[in-house]
Amino acid sequence: MIEAKALTKRYGPFTAVRDVTFAVGRGTILGFIGPNGAGKTTTMRMLTGFLPATSGDAVVAGFDVFEAPMEVKRRVGYLPERPPLYPELTVGDYLSFVAELREVPARGRQRRIGEVMEQVGLLGWERRVLGSLSKGYRQRVGLAQALVHDPPVLILDEPTSGLDPAQNVGIRELIRTVGKDRTVVLSTHILAEVEATCDEVVLIHEGVIAAAGPLETIRASAVGGPAWRAEIQGEGAAREVGRLPGVARVEPSDLPDGWTCLLVVADDDPRPAIADLAARSGWRIRSLERVVPGLEDAFLAIVGREDRRGGAR
């Protein structure tokens, strides 16, 4: 549903986004993450046709963003970081206005507006003036305008900005629900939100993609791949475990009580082989478990590696 190829955006000598390439299929929720100023919003604006690219290609819902921008806009629901609201209008009038612009058929327009208002928790707020709403409720109206024409693609820039924890839960559930049969690209600084909502992740750093793939793959990159932790007491354990088939790396560290902790990076689960080796070698094993890094661990590890390489310049 979304395919970006070598998207690049320059402002004079400054390159905001360089050669960004990724694809997202229907029924996938993609988390688009990165430090402040990494190029997330610029990329989203190019995908929606809001901002022209300097070079590269993008296809959304089967249409080229730069050759058929109006066809793309008919099929995309976009929530920018600051929702495009008119403070003097009521919620109902604003959504009616947006629905008309979005070519929602007049016969079913009010029914569709009611459905969307129920989805985002705005039932009963039709007569409230937008300028009087809290930031959280303005965000809900922004989500409603992105959904009102029932688009196959949703691009959401910080959709839970300004919401309290209870509202966050509701919006996450909504995103998961609407993401079952459409494509969602979600940009956020809240990594727990990505872990709770997204199937895949793209991490952009200094304008280029530093990592991309399924959420579990990105998490594993924090330690260099799938990893396990073993607490062992035995002579030469680190050396011998490192020789097992499929083990890519072993990082030993001494524990205060005389045991050794081994971080074992391997393509396949090495625990049966480690247990068998320990039994044959007479070692003692206190624990043997899978390491599941958080997305924050992966984020910091990847960004740190990019910085040590001198970034993406």
C-alpha positions in Angstrom: 0.0 0.0 0.0 3.0 2.3 0.6 6.2 2.0 -1.2 9.0 4.7 -0.9 12.1 4.5 -3.0 15.2 6.7 -2.4 13.1 9.6 -1.1 15.3 12.6 -0.7 14.5 16.2 0.5 17.1 19.0 0.4 16.8 22.5 1.5 19.6 24.3 -0.2 22.8 22.6 1.0 21.0 20.9 3.9 19.7 17.3 3.3 16.8 16.6 5.6 16.0 13.2 4.2 18.3 11.0 2.2 17.5 7.9 0.1 14.7 6.7 2.4 13.3 3.4 1.1 10.7 1.1 2.7 7.4 -0.6 2.0 4.3 -1.2 4.1 1.5 -3.7 3.2 -2.2 -3.6 4.0 -3.1 -4.6 7.5 0.2 -3.5 8.8 0.8 -0.8 11.5 4.3 0.7 11.0 6.0 2.6 13.8 8.1 5.5 12.4 10.6 6.5 15.1 13.7 8.5 15.5 15.3 11.4 17.4 14.0 15.0 17.1 14.9 16.4 13.7 15.6 13.0 12.2 13.3 13.5 9.2 10.1 11.7 10.3 7.7 14.5 9.6 9.4 15.5 6.4 9.1 11.9 5.1 5.4 11.8 6.1 4.7 15.1 4.3 6.3 13.7 1.2 4.2 10.6 1.3 1.0 12.5 1.6 1.9 14.9 -1.2 2.0 17.8 1.2 5.7 18.4 0.5 7.5 17.8 -2.9 10.5 15.5 -2.8 13.8 16.6 -4.3 14.3 13.1 -5.8 13.0 9.6 -5.4 9.6 7.9 -5.8 6.6 7.1 -3.7 3.5 5.0 -4.5 0.6 5.1 -2.1 -2.6 2.9 -2.6 -1.4 2.2 -6.2 -0.9 5.8 -7.2 2.3 7.8 -7.7 2.4 10.6 -5.1 4.1 13.0 -7.4 2.2 12.2 -10.6 -1.3 11.7 -9.2 -1.3 13.6 -5.9 -5.1 14.1 -5.8 -5.8 10.4 -6.2 -3.4 9.7 -3.3 -5.0 12.3 -1.1 -8.4 10.7 -1.7 -7.1 7.5 -0.3 -5.0 8.9 2.6 -6.1 10.0 6.0 -3.5 12.4 7.5 -3.1 13.7 11.0 -0.3 16.2 11.2 1.4 17.0 14.5 -0.9 20.0 14.8 -4.4 19.1 13.8 -5.8 21.4 11.1 -8.8 22.8 13.0 -10.8 26.0 12.7 -11.3 27.2 16.3 -14.5 29.1 15.6 -16.4 26.0 14.3 -18.2 23.4 16.3 -17.0 19.8 16.2 -20.1 18.8 14.1 -19.7 21.7 11.6 -16.0 21.1 11.2 -16.4 17.3 10.5 -19.3 18.1 8.1 -17.0 20.5 6.3 -14.1 18.0 6.1 -16.5 15.2 5.0 -17.7 17.4 2.1 -14.2 18.2 1.1 -13.3 14.5 1.2 -16.2 13.8 -1.1 -18.2 11.6 1.4 -21.6 11.1 -0.3 -24.2 13.5 1.0 -26.8 10.8 1.6 -24.6 8.9 4.1 -22.5 11.8 5.4 -24.1 12.4 8.8 -24.2 8.6 9.5 -20.5 8.4 8.7 -19.7 11.4 10.9 -21.5 9.8 13.7 -19.6 6.5 13.3 -16.3 8.3 13.4 -17.2 10.4 16.4 -18.2 7.3 18.2 -14.9 5.6 17.2 -12.8 8.5 18.7 -14.9 9.1 21.7 -16.6 12.3 20.7 -20.3 11.4 20.8 -22.3 14.2 22.4 -19.6 16.8 21.5 -21.2 18.0 18.2 -22.0 21.5 19.5 -18.8 22.1 21.3 -16.7 24.9 19.7 -13.2 23.7 18.7 -11.5 26.7 20.3 -12.8 25.7 23.7 -11.5 22.1 23.6 -8.5 20.8 25.5 -5.5 19.6 23.5 -6.5 16.0 24.0 -10.0 16.5 22.6 -8.6 18.6 19.7 -6.4 15.6 19.0 -9.5 13.4 18.9 -11.1 15.7 16.4 -7.9 15.5 14.3 -8.2 11.8 14.3 -11.9 12.0 13.3 -11.1 14.2 10.3 -8.4 11.7 9.2 -10.9 8.8 9.3 -14.1 10.5 8.0 -13.7 9.4 4.4 -12.7 5.8 5.4 -9.3 5.8 3.7 -7.3 2.7 3.1 -4.1 4.4 4.3 -3.7 6.4 7.6 -0.6 8.5 8.3 -0.5 9.8 11.8 2.1 12.2 13.2 2.1 12.0 17.0 -1.5 10.9 17.3 -1.6 10.7 21.1 0.2 14.0 21.7 -1.5 15.7 24.6 -3.6 12.8 25.7 -3.8 11.5 29.2 -2.9 7.8 29.9 -6.5 6.6 29.8 -7.1 8.4 26.5 -3.8 6.9 25.2 -5.2 3.4 25.8 -8.4 4.3 23.9 -6.5 5.7 20.9 -4.2 2.7 20.8 -7.1 0.4 20.7 -8.6 2.4 17.9 -5.4 2.4 15.9 -5.2 -1.4 16.3 -8.8 -1.8 15.2 -8.6 0.4 12.1 -5.2 -1.1 11.2 -6.7 -4.6 10.7 -7.9 -3.8 7.2 -5.8 -0.8 6.2 -2.2 0.5 6.3 -1.2 2.8 9.2 2.0 4.7 9.5 2.4 6.0 13.1 5.1 8.5 14.1 5.6 9.0 17.9 8.3 9.7 20.5 6.5 7.3 22.9 8.3 4.0 22.3 5.9 2.1 24.6 3.2 3.1 22.2 5.0 1.6 19.3 5.6 -1.6 21.3 1.9 -1.8 22.2 0.5 -1.0 18.7 2.9 -1.6 15.8 3.9 -4.7 13.8 6.9 -3.2 12.1 9.3 -0.4 12.8 11.4 2.1 10.7 14.0 4.0 12.7 15.3 7.1 11.0 18.4 8.9 12.2 19.9 12.1 10.7 17.8 11.7 7.6 18.5 8.1 6.7 17.0 4.7 7.7 19.2 3.2 10.5 17.0 0.1 11.0 13.8 -1.4 9.6 11.9 -4.6 10.1 9.5 -6.5 12.3 9.3 -5.2 15.9 11.0 -8.3 17.3 13.9 -8.0 14.9 14.5 -4.4 15.9 14.4 -5.3 19.6 17.0 -8.0 19.0 19.3 -5.6 17.3 20.0 -4.0 20.7 22.2 -7.0 21.5 23.2 -7.8 17.9 20.7 -10.5 17.3 18.6 -13.1 19.1 20.2 -13.5 22.6 20.0 -15.7 25.7 21.4 -15.2 29.2 23.0 -18.0 31.1 24.3 -17.9 34.7 26.9 -20.7 34.9 29.5 -21.8 37.3 32.2 -23.8 35.5 35.8 -23.6 34.2 36.0 -22.4 30.6 32.3 -22.0 30.2 32.4 -18.9 28.0 35.0 -20.5 25.7 33.2 -23.8 25.3 29.7 -22.2 24.8 31.2 -19.9 22.1 32.2 -23.1 20.2 28.7 -24.5 20.0 27.2 -24.6 16.4 25.1 -21.5 15.6 26.6 -19.4 18.4 27.7 -16.1 17.0 29.1 -14.4 20.1 29.4 -14.9 23.8 29.9 -12.0 26.2 30.9 -13.1 29.7 30.7 -11.0 32.9 31.6 -12.0 36.4 28.9 -11.8 39.1 29.6 -10.8 42.7 28.8 -14.2 44.1 31.4 -16.0 42.0 29.1 -17.1 39.1 29.5 -16.0 35.5 26.8 -14.5 33.4 27.0 -15.3 29.7 25.2 -13.3 27.0 24.9 -15.7 24.1 24.0 -14.4 20.7 22.8 -17.1 18.4 20.5 -17.7 15.4 18.6 -20.5 17.0 17.8 -21.3 20.6 21.1 -22.6 22.2 19.6 -23.6 25.5 19.3 -27.4 24.9 23.0 -27.4 23.7 24.2 -25.4 26.6 22.3 -27.6 29.1 23.8 -30.7 27.5 27.3 -29.2 27.5 26.9 -28.2 31.2 25.9 -31.8 32.1 28.8 -33.3 30.3 31.3 -30.7 31.7 30.0 -30.8 35.3 29.0 -27.1 35.4 26.3 -25.7 37.5 23.5 -23.7 35.8 21.4 -21.2 37.9 19.4 -19.7 35.1 19.1 -20.0 31.3 16.6 -17.6 29.7 15.8 -15.6 26.6 16.8 -12.0 26.6 14.0 -9.7 25.4 15.4 -6.2 25.0 12.9 -3.3 25.0 12.5 -1.0 22.0 14.1 1.7 24.0 17.2 -0.4 24.4 17.3 -1.0 20.6 16.7 2.7 19.9 19.6 3.8 22.1 21.9 1.0 20.7 21.2 1.8 17.1 21.3 5.6 17.4 24.5 5.2 19.4 26.1 3.0 16.7 25.2 5.5 14.0 26.7 8.4 16.1 29.9 6.4 16.6 30.1 5.9 12.8 29.7 9.7 12.3 26.0 9.6 11.6 24.4 9.6 8.1 26.1 12.6 6.6 
